[in-house]
Amino acid sequence: MLQQLERRVPLDLHQTQALALGLAETPVFVVPILAQGRLAGAVALLDATAASNPTRDSLLTLASQVGLALESAALTESMMRIRARRV
């Protein structure tokens, strides 16, 4: 599972797979959150039984936006450190 998330691939875990991982007793949809080219986390819909394509697309967009926010925060922190060294 981790390998698929690191390759930026959303996962559809069937009930048996999700249960084996201790996640849920229903199908699970997991989308990776990537920041600076690394896996930073994931957004999971723990009951994806009736998740529509628009819902899944929204989760993909959310994960992308969170990744961008994490990258922005890291860059801001880096700039603040550089400025603090100059003073």
C-alpha positions in Angstrom: 0.0 0.0 0.0 2.7 2.5 0.9 4.5 1.8 -2.3 1.4 2.7 -4.3 0.9 5.9 -2.3 4.6 6.9 -2.8 4.0 6.5 -6.6 1.2 9.0 -6.3 -1.5 6.4 -6.9 -4.9 6.6 -5.2 -5.9 3.4 -3.7 -9.2 1.6 -3.6 -9.1 -0.9 -0.8 -11.8 -3.5 -0.9 -13.5 -4.5 2.3 -11.1 -7.5 3.0 -8.0 -5.4 2.4 -9.2 -2.5 4.6 -10.2 -4.9 7.3 -6.8 -6.6 7.2 -5.1 -3.3 7.7 -7.5 -2.4 10.6 -8.9 0.6 8.8 -12.6 -0.2 8.4 -15.1 -2.9 7.6 -16.1 -1.2 4.4 -14.2 -0.3 1.2 -11.7 2.5 1.7 -10.5 5.2 -0.8 -7.0 6.6 0.0 -5.3 9.5 -1.8 -1.6 10.3 -1.1 -0.6 13.8 0.1 2.8 14.7 -1.5 5.1 17.5 -0.4 8.5 18.2 -1.9 8.3 14.9 -3.8 7.8 12.8 -0.7 4.8 11.1 0.9 3.6 13.5 3.6 0.3 11.8 4.5 -2.9 10.6 3.1 -6.6 11.5 2.9 -8.8 8.5 3.4 -12.5 8.1 2.9 -13.2 5.3 5.3 -16.6 4.3 3.8 -16.2 4.5 0.1 -19.1 2.2 -0.5 -21.2 4.8 -2.4 -18.4 7.4 -3.2 -19.2 9.0 -6.5 -16.5 10.0 -9.0 -17.0 13.7 -8.2 -16.4 12.8 -4.5 -13.2 11.0 -5.4 -12.1 13.9 -7.6 -12.7 16.3 -4.7 -10.5 14.1 -2.5 -7.7 14.2 -5.1 -8.0 18.0 -5.3 -8.0 18.3 -1.5 -4.8 16.1 -1.2 -3.1 18.2 -3.9 -4.0 21.5 -2.2 -2.8 20.2 1.2 0.5 19.1 -0.4 0.9 22.5 -2.0 0.2 24.2 1.4 2.8 22.0 3.1 5.4 22.9 0.4 4.6 26.6 0.8 5.0 26.4 4.6 8.3 24.6 4.2 9.6 27.3 1.8 8.3 30.1 4.0 10.1 28.5 7.0 13.3 28.2 5.0 13.1 31.9 3.9 12.6 33.0 7.5 15.7 31.0 8.6 17.8 32.6 5.9 16.6 36.1 6.8 17.2 35.4 10.5 20.8 34.5 9.7 21.4 37.8 7.9 20.4 39.8 10.9 
